[in-house]
Amino acid sequence: MSANTKLQTTLDKLPYGDENLSDDLKVTKMLPEGVTSKELYRDIIRIAWPSFVELLLTQLASMVDLMMVGSMGGKAHPEIGTQALAAVGLTTQPKFLLMTAFVAMNTGVTALIARNRGTNEKNQANLVVRQGLLFTFCATVVLSILGYLFARPMVIFMGSTEDIVTRWASQYLQIQMIGFLSFALTSTITAALRAVGDSKTSMIYNLIANLVNVVFNWLLIYGNLGFPKLGVAGASLATVIGQIVAFIMAFVVIVRGNDFLKLEFKLGFNPDKIVLGNMIHIGLPAMVEQLLMRAGMIIFAKTVASLGTTAYATHQVCMNIQALSFMTGQAFAVSATTMMGQSLGKKRTDMAQAYCSRTRKVGLAFSLILAAIFILFGGEIVGLYNSDPGIIRIGGQIMLFVAFLQPFQSSQFIIAGGLRGAGDTRATAIFTFITVLLVRPIVAIVLVKFGLGLYGAWAALATDQILRSALVLQRYNSGKWKLIKLKSEK
């Protein structure tokens, strides 16, 4: 029995739900006859653990990448590492902004394929795969060219004031744009595989890609084994090489196919109005959400950059460590998205709710463990990036903010993932507008002007996270996600 078939045993033994959703709007606290909590937790963990390992190792590779960049000057010249950290950090928001289009449409890919998996419609699911890859290819080619041409202006806009930092950051971003297409297509294939519960495959090819990335970091940043010493540019090139490796492996997987998904070129890539319409219906609000988030994050990052290179380097280190903590929430969000979509495809809103509530409980347990680690060892972790005493001292204190936010962050990721699986993406876009574009930058600007510096910026980030978590939870509890239907559904 394949992994995908095993995943379906809990849902497949249940009948389709009642077409009349009015009864389903009641909060279901008891499981259907013949279904146990143990089975639900098993399905959740089966999807989440490969995603967790994949995301964790990806972020660890990113951390190693940044640590290598931050140690470029060694203990004798830590200021060189500080400048390198700032350079890489300045490229983060422009790169994420350019990723918005295909990341948002991948939300539609996952939601649609998950529902098709719930109804066992293979042909329709594979049509979604082709449409998703078509959209990603077209959008990313345009965005890559724009990103390459305007790399330097974007870095300067982000607040770069030192010539060396601007030069390094521009080189880093331009190299990233060269490999952008391979990264984008891989992400769409990954979104499709996760929708049918196959998170192990992406774990494997991303693990190998991360190992390739780390090896080439060592070769290209420092010029080991006769390779050129490229510094920050070497770190970017190593990342691109890893992304190309991941794409080749992902492409082979989707072409060979599994028991449900298979990319068949003979069926063509002509645009399908219904599928693209559904993708846009789900993905457009997600795109708006991502654009609003990036706009808010850019304003926030520029506010922090105004504090100086050392403060921004410290901020970049703490954000990179916080991104490690995102991995648990994002991994269990994959479970929530997949099981929500498949349950609703079978019209079992009761099972969708049962999966989501249990996913939150597991995510909470992991978030508390991470919080304890950051409280106890935050300063030591920051010290791995750079030997500057100022960065270590302030960064260790900022890690207390990171620890405090863990439970809120986990709940927010998981519930938002469940809502996306249901196709309810408009509400999360509104919440992002309120918190990331308004609350976080405004509070940050005010607190920084009042002299709180980096602490004020992180207090603003905490305010955003807590408020967004509350809004997402309220939306989920309203039950409105249960009423959402796609154009192809009756």
C-alpha positions as CSV (number, residue, x, y, z in Angstrom):
1,M,0.0,0.0,0.0
2,S,1.4,3.4,-1.0
3,A,1.9,6.3,1.3
4,N,-1.0,8.2,-0.4
5,T,-3.3,5.3,0.0
6,K,-2.5,4.8,3.6
7,L,-3.2,8.5,4.2
8,Q,-6.7,8.1,2.9
9,T,-7.8,5.2,5.1
10,T,-9.4,7.4,7.8
11,L,-11.4,9.5,5.4
12,D,-12.1,6.8,2.8
13,K,-13.9,4.6,5.3
14,L,-16.4,7.4,5.9
15,P,-19.4,8.2,3.7
16,Y,-19.7,11.5,1.9
17,G,-21.2,14.2,4.0
18,D,-24.7,15.6,3.6
19,E,-25.0,18.2,0.7
20,N,-27.0,20.3,3.1
21,L,-24.3,22.1,5.0
22,S,-26.7,23.7,7.6
23,D,-26.3,20.7,9.9
24,D,-22.5,20.8,9.5
25,L,-22.3,24.3,10.8
26,K,-22.8,23.0,14.3
27,V,-19.6,22.6,16.3
28,T,-18.7,18.9,16.1
29,K,-17.1,17.6,19.3
30,M,-17.6,13.9,18.8
31,L,-15.9,11.9,16.1
32,P,-17.9,9.8,13.6
33,E,-18.5,6.2,14.6
34,G,-15.4,4.0,13.8
35,V,-12.9,7.0,13.9
36,T,-10.5,7.6,16.7
37,S,-8.4,10.5,17.7
38,K,-5.4,8.2,17.3
39,E,-6.1,7.8,13.6
40,L,-6.4,11.5,13.1
41,Y,-3.1,12.2,14.9
42,R,-1.5,9.5,12.8
43,D,-2.7,11.2,9.6
44,I,-1.5,14.6,10.9
45,I,1.9,13.4,11.9
46,R,2.3,11.4,8.7
47,I,2.0,14.5,6.6
48,A,3.7,16.9,9.0
49,W,6.9,15.1,9.9
50,P,8.4,15.0,6.4
51,S,7.5,18.6,5.9
52,F,8.9,19.5,9.3
53,V,12.2,17.7,8.5
54,E,12.3,19.4,5.1
55,L,11.6,22.9,6.4
56,L,13.9,22.4,9.4
57,L,16.8,21.3,7.3
58,T,16.1,24.1,4.8
59,Q,16.2,26.7,7.5
60,L,19.3,25.1,9.1
61,A,21.0,25.4,5.8
62,S,20.0,29.0,5.6
63,M,21.3,29.5,9.1
64,V,24.6,27.9,8.2
65,D,24.7,30.0,5.1
66,L,24.3,33.2,7.2
67,M,26.8,32.0,9.8
68,M,29.4,31.4,7.2
69,V,28.7,34.9,5.7
70,G,28.8,36.5,9.2
71,S,32.2,34.9,10.0
72,M,33.9,36.2,6.8
73,G,36.1,38.7,8.7
74,G,36.9,36.2,11.5
75,K,37.4,37.3,15.1
76,A,40.0,39.8,14.0
77,H,37.6,41.8,11.8
78,P,34.0,41.1,12.9
79,E,32.9,44.3,11.1
80,I,33.3,42.6,7.8
81,G,30.9,39.8,8.8
82,T,28.5,42.5,10.1
83,Q,28.5,44.2,6.7
84,A,28.0,40.8,5.0
85,L,25.1,40.0,7.3
86,A,23.5,43.3,6.5
87,A,24.0,42.8,2.8
88,V,22.2,39.5,2.7
89,G,19.5,40.8,5.0
90,L,18.8,43.7,2.6
91,T,17.9,41.3,-0.2
92,T,15.3,39.3,1.8
93,Q,12.3,41.5,1.4
94,P,12.8,42.2,-2.3
95,K,13.2,38.5,-3.0
96,F,10.1,37.6,-1.1
97,L,8.2,40.4,-2.9
98,L,9.1,38.9,-6.2
99,M,8.0,35.5,-5.0
100,T,4.5,36.7,-4.2
101,A,2.8,35.7,-7.5
102,F,3.8,32.0,-7.6
103,V,3.6,31.5,-3.9
104,A,0.0,32.8,-3.8
105,M,-1.0,30.7,-6.8
106,N,0.6,27.6,-5.2
107,T,-2.1,28.1,-2.5
108,G,-4.7,27.6,-5.1
109,V,-2.8,24.6,-6.5
110,T,-2.7,22.9,-3.1
111,A,-6.4,23.6,-2.3
112,L,-7.7,22.4,-5.7
113,I,-5.6,19.2,-5.8
114,A,-6.5,18.4,-2.2
115,R,-10.2,18.6,-3.0
116,N,-9.7,16.5,-6.2
117,R,-7.9,14.0,-4.0
118,G,-10.9,13.9,-1.7
119,T,-13.1,13.1,-4.7
120,N,-10.5,10.9,-6.4
121,E,-10.5,12.9,-9.6
122,K,-7.1,12.2,-11.0
123,N,-7.5,13.9,-14.4
124,Q,-8.7,17.1,-12.9
125,A,-5.8,17.1,-10.3
126,N,-3.2,16.7,-13.0
127,L,-4.8,19.4,-15.1
128,V,-4.3,21.7,-12.0
129,V,-0.6,20.7,-11.9
130,R,-0.1,21.7,-15.6
131,Q,-2.0,25.0,-15.1
132,G,0.0,25.7,-12.0
133,L,3.3,25.1,-13.7
134,L,2.2,27.2,-16.7
135,F,1.3,30.2,-14.5
136,T,4.5,29.9,-12.5
137,F,6.7,29.7,-15.6
138,C,5.2,32.7,-17.2
139,A,5.1,34.9,-14.1
140,T,8.6,34.0,-12.9
141,V,10.4,34.7,-16.2
142,V,9.1,38.3,-16.1
143,L,9.8,38.7,-12.4
144,S,13.4,37.3,-12.7
145,I,14.2,39.8,-15.4
146,L,12.8,42.7,-13.4
147,G,14.6,41.5,-10.3
148,Y,17.9,41.3,-12.1
149,L,17.7,44.7,-13.7
150,F,16.5,46.6,-10.6
151,A,18.6,44.8,-8.0
152,R,20.7,47.8,-7.0
153,P,17.8,50.3,-6.8
154,M,15.8,47.8,-4.6
155,V,18.8,47.3,-2.2
156,I,19.3,51.1,-1.9
157,F,15.5,51.5,-1.3
158,M,15.7,49.0,1.5
159,G,18.1,51.4,3.3
160,S,21.6,50.5,2.3
161,T,24.0,53.4,3.1
162,E,27.4,51.8,2.8
163,D,28.9,51.3,-0.6
164,I,30.4,47.8,0.1
165,V,27.1,46.6,1.6
166,T,25.2,47.9,-1.5
167,R,27.6,46.2,-3.9
168,W,27.5,42.9,-2.0
169,A,23.7,43.0,-1.7
170,S,23.2,43.8,-5.4
171,Q,25.4,40.9,-6.5
172,Y,23.6,38.5,-4.1
173,L,20.2,39.5,-5.4
174,Q,21.2,39.3,-9.1
175,I,22.6,35.8,-8.7
176,Q,19.4,34.8,-6.9
177,M,17.4,36.0,-9.9
178,I,19.4,33.8,-12.3
179,G,18.1,30.7,-10.4
180,F,14.7,32.1,-9.6
181,L,12.8,30.0,-12.2
182,S,14.1,26.7,-11.0
183,F,13.2,27.6,-7.4
184,A,9.7,28.7,-8.4
185,L,8.9,25.6,-10.5
186,T,10.1,23.4,-7.7
187,S,7.8,25.1,-5.2
188,T,4.8,24.5,-7.5
189,I,5.6,20.8,-7.8
190,T,6.1,20.6,-4.0
191,A,2.7,22.3,-3.4
192,A,1.0,19.6,-5.7
193,L,2.7,16.7,-3.9
194,R,1.8,18.0,-0.5
195,A,-1.8,18.3,-1.5
196,V,-2.1,14.5,-1.9
197,G,-0.2,13.9,1.3
198,D,3.2,13.1,-0.3
199,S,5.5,15.3,1.8
200,K,8.3,12.7,2.0
201,T,9.4,13.2,-1.6
202,S,9.9,17.0,-1.3
203,M,11.7,16.3,2.0
204,I,14.2,14.1,0.2
205,Y,15.0,16.4,-2.8
206,N,15.2,19.5,-0.6
207,L,17.4,17.7,1.9
208,I,19.9,16.8,-0.9
209,A,19.7,20.4,-2.3
210,N,20.5,21.8,1.1
211,L,23.5,19.6,1.5
212,V,24.7,20.7,-1.9
213,N,24.1,24.3,-0.8
214,V,26.2,24.0,2.3
215,V,29.1,22.2,0.5
216,F,29.2,24.9,-2.1
217,N,29.0,27.6,0.6
218,W,32.2,26.2,2.0
219,L,33.8,26.1,-1.4
220,L,32.7,29.5,-2.8
221,I,32.5,31.8,0.2
222,Y,36.1,31.1,1.4
223,G,37.6,29.7,-1.8
224,N,38.4,26.2,-0.5
225,L,39.9,23.4,-2.7
226,G,40.9,25.8,-5.4
227,F,37.5,27.3,-6.0
228,P,37.3,31.1,-6.3
229,K,36.8,33.1,-3.1
230,L,33.6,34.9,-3.8
231,G,32.3,35.9,-0.4
232,V,28.7,37.0,-0.3
233,A,28.3,36.3,-4.0
234,G,29.5,32.8,-3.4
235,A,26.8,32.2,-0.8
236,S,24.2,33.3,-3.3
237,L,25.7,31.1,-6.1
238,A,25.7,28.1,-3.7
239,T,22.0,28.6,-3.0
240,V,21.2,28.7,-6.7
241,I,23.2,25.5,-7.4
242,G,21.2,23.8,-4.6
243,Q,17.9,25.1,-6.1
244,I,18.8,23.7,-9.5
245,V,19.5,20.3,-8.0
246,A,16.1,20.3,-6.2
247,F,14.3,21.3,-9.5
248,I,15.9,18.5,-11.5
249,M,14.9,15.9,-8.9
250,A,11.4,17.3,-8.4
251,F,10.9,17.4,-12.2
252,V,11.9,13.8,-12.5
253,V,9.5,12.8,-9.7
254,I,6.4,14.6,-11.2
255,V,7.1,13.3,-14.7
256,R,7.5,9.7,-13.5
257,G,4.3,10.2,-11.4
258,N,2.9,8.4,-8.4
259,D,-0.5,6.7,-7.9
260,F,-2.3,10.0,-8.3
261,L,-0.2,12.8,-9.8
262,K,1.7,12.7,-13.1
263,L,2.9,15.4,-15.4
264,E,2.1,14.4,-19.0
265,F,3.4,16.8,-21.7
266,K,1.3,15.2,-24.4
267,L,-1.9,16.6,-22.7
268,G,-0.6,20.1,-23.3
269,F,-0.5,23.3,-21.3
270,N,-3.3,25.3,-22.9
271,P,-4.9,27.7,-20.4
272,D,-8.1,26.2,-18.8
273,K,-10.5,29.0,-17.8
274,I,-12.2,27.0,-15.1
275,V,-9.1,25.8,-13.4
276,L,-7.3,29.1,-13.7
277,G,-10.4,30.8,-12.5
278,N,-10.5,28.7,-9.4
279,M,-6.7,29.2,-8.8
280,I,-7.2,32.9,-9.1
281,H,-10.3,32.8,-6.9
282,I,-8.2,31.2,-4.1
283,G,-4.8,32.6,-5.0
284,L,-5.6,36.2,-5.7
285,P,-6.6,37.0,-2.1
286,A,-3.5,35.1,-1.0
287,M,-1.4,37.2,-3.4
288,V,-3.0,40.4,-2.0
289,E,-2.2,39.1,1.4
290,Q,1.5,38.4,0.4
291,L,1.8,41.8,-1.2
292,L,0.4,43.6,1.8
293,M,2.7,41.6,4.0
294,R,5.7,42.4,1.9
295,A,4.8,46.1,1.9
296,G,4.5,46.1,5.6
297,M,7.7,44.1,6.1
298,I,9.6,46.5,3.8
299,I,8.5,49.5,5.8
300,F,9.4,47.6,9.0
301,A,12.8,46.6,7.6
302,K,13.6,50.1,6.4
303,T,12.7,51.4,9.9
304,V,15.2,48.9,11.4
305,A,17.8,49.7,8.8
306,S,17.7,53.4,9.9
307,L,19.2,52.2,13.2
308,G,22.5,51.4,11.5
309,T,24.5,48.5,10.1
310,T,25.1,46.7,13.5
311,A,21.5,47.0,14.6
312,Y,20.3,45.7,11.2
313,A,22.7,42.8,11.3
314,T,21.5,41.9,14.8
315,H,17.9,42.1,13.6
316,Q,18.8,39.9,10.6
317,V,20.3,37.3,12.8
318,C,17.3,37.2,15.2
319,M,14.9,37.0,12.2
320,N,16.8,34.1,10.8
321,I,16.6,32.3,14.1
322,Q,12.9,33.1,14.4
323,A,12.4,31.6,10.9
324,L,13.7,28.3,12.3
325,S,10.8,28.4,14.7
326,F,8.4,29.0,11.8
327,M,9.2,25.5,10.7
328,T,6.9,23.7,13.2
329,G,4.0,25.9,12.5
330,Q,4.5,25.7,8.8
331,A,4.9,21.9,8.8
332,F,1.7,21.4,10.7
333,A,0.0,24.0,8.5
334,V,0.7,21.6,5.6
335,S,-1.2,19.0,7.5
336,A,-4.1,21.4,8.2
337,T,-4.2,22.5,4.6
338,T,-4.1,19.0,3.1
339,M,-6.6,17.4,5.5
340,M,-9.0,20.4,5.4
341,G,-9.0,20.3,1.6
342,Q,-9.5,16.6,1.4
343,S,-12.2,16.5,4.1
344,L,-14.1,19.3,2.4
345,G,-13.7,17.5,-1.0
346,K,-15.6,14.7,0.6
347,K,-18.0,17.2,2.2
348,R,-17.0,16.2,5.7
349,T,-16.8,19.5,7.5
350,D,-16.9,17.6,10.8
351,M,-13.6,15.8,9.9
352,A,-12.1,19.0,8.7
353,Q,-12.7,20.6,12.0
354,A,-11.5,17.5,13.9
355,Y,-8.2,17.5,12.0
356,C,-7.6,21.2,12.5
357,S,-8.2,21.2,16.2
358,R,-5.9,18.3,16.8
359,T,-3.2,19.8,14.6
360,R,-3.2,22.9,16.8
361,K,-2.7,20.8,19.9
362,V,0.4,19.1,18.4
363,G,1.8,22.4,17.2
364,L,1.4,24.0,20.6
365,A,3.4,21.3,22.2
366,F,6.3,21.8,19.8
367,S,6.1,25.6,20.2
368,L,6.5,25.4,23.9
369,I,9.7,23.3,23.5
370,L,11.2,25.8,21.1
371,A,10.3,28.7,23.5
372,A,12.2,27.0,26.3
373,I,15.3,26.5,24.0
374,F,15.3,30.2,23.0
375,I,15.0,31.4,26.6
376,L,17.8,29.2,27.8
377,F,20.2,29.4,24.9
378,G,19.2,32.5,22.9
379,G,22.5,34.3,23.4
380,E,24.6,31.3,22.6
381,I,22.7,30.8,19.3
382,V,23.1,34.4,18.3
383,G,26.9,34.1,19.0
384,L,27.2,31.4,16.3
385,Y,26.6,34.1,13.6
386,N,29.0,36.8,14.7
387,S,31.5,37.4,17.5
388,D,30.6,41.1,17.9
389,P,29.8,41.5,21.7
390,G,27.1,44.1,20.9
391,I,25.3,41.8,18.5
392,I,25.4,38.9,21.0
393,R,24.2,40.9,23.9
394,I,21.3,42.7,22.2
395,G,20.4,39.6,20.1
396,G,20.2,37.4,23.2
397,Q,17.7,39.9,24.7
398,I,15.7,40.0,21.5
399,M,15.5,36.2,21.6
400,L,13.1,36.6,24.6
401,F,10.6,38.2,22.2
402,V,11.0,35.2,19.9
403,A,10.4,32.7,22.7
404,F,7.3,34.6,23.9
405,L,5.7,34.6,20.4
406,Q,6.0,30.8,19.8
407,P,2.5,29.7,20.9
408,F,0.8,32.5,19.1
409,Q,2.9,32.0,16.0
410,S,2.2,28.3,15.9
411,S,-1.6,28.7,16.2
412,Q,-1.7,31.4,13.6
413,F,0.2,29.3,11.0
414,I,-1.9,26.2,11.5
415,I,-5.3,27.9,11.5
416,A,-4.4,30.0,8.5
417,G,-3.2,26.8,6.7
418,G,-6.6,25.2,7.5
419,L,-8.5,28.2,6.1
420,R,-6.4,28.1,2.9
421,G,-7.2,24.4,2.5
422,A,-10.9,25.5,2.6
423,G,-10.3,28.2,0.1
424,D,-10.9,30.9,2.6
425,T,-8.1,33.3,1.7
426,R,-9.8,36.6,1.6
427,A,-10.1,37.0,5.4
428,T,-6.5,36.3,6.0
429,A,-5.6,38.9,3.4
430,I,-7.6,41.5,5.4
431,F,-6.0,40.4,8.6
432,T,-2.6,40.8,7.0
433,F,-3.5,44.3,5.9
434,I,-4.5,45.3,9.4
435,T,-1.6,43.8,11.2
436,V,1.5,43.8,8.9
437,L,0.8,46.9,6.8
438,L,-0.7,49.1,9.5
439,V,0.0,47.9,13.1
440,R,3.6,46.6,12.8
441,P,5.2,49.5,10.9
442,I,3.2,52.2,12.7
443,V,4.1,50.9,16.1
444,A,7.7,50.3,15.1
445,I,8.1,53.8,13.8
446,V,6.6,55.3,16.9
447,L,8.6,53.2,19.4
448,V,11.9,53.7,17.4
449,K,11.3,57.5,17.5
450,F,10.7,57.3,21.2
451,G,14.3,55.9,21.5
452,L,13.5,52.2,22.1
453,G,15.6,51.2,19.1
454,L,15.6,47.5,18.1
455,Y,13.6,46.6,21.2
456,G,10.8,48.9,20.0
457,A,10.8,47.3,16.6
458,W,10.5,43.8,18.1
459,A,7.7,45.0,20.4
460,A,5.9,46.1,17.2
461,L,6.5,42.7,15.7
462,A,5.0,41.0,18.8
463,T,2.0,43.2,18.7
464,D,1.4,42.2,15.1
465,Q,1.7,38.5,15.7
466,I,-0.6,38.4,18.8
467,L,-3.3,40.5,17.1
468,R,-3.1,38.4,13.8
469,S,-3.4,35.2,15.8
470,A,-6.5,36.4,17.5
471,L,-8.1,37.5,14.2
472,V,-7.4,34.2,12.5
473,L,-8.8,32.2,15.4
474,Q,-12.0,34.3,15.4
475,R,-12.4,33.7,11.7
476,Y,-12.0,29.9,12.1
477,N,-14.4,29.8,15.0
478,S,-17.0,31.6,12.9
479,G,-17.4,28.6,10.7
480,K,-17.7,30.6,7.5
481,W,-15.0,28.5,5.8
482,K,-17.5,25.6,5.7
483,L,-19.7,27.4,3.2
484,I,-17.1,28.1,0.5
485,K,-17.6,26.3,-2.8
486,L,-15.5,26.3,-5.9
487,K,-16.8,27.0,-9.4
488,S,-16.7,23.4,-10.4
489,E,-18.7,22.3,-7.4
490,K,-22.4,22.1,-7.3
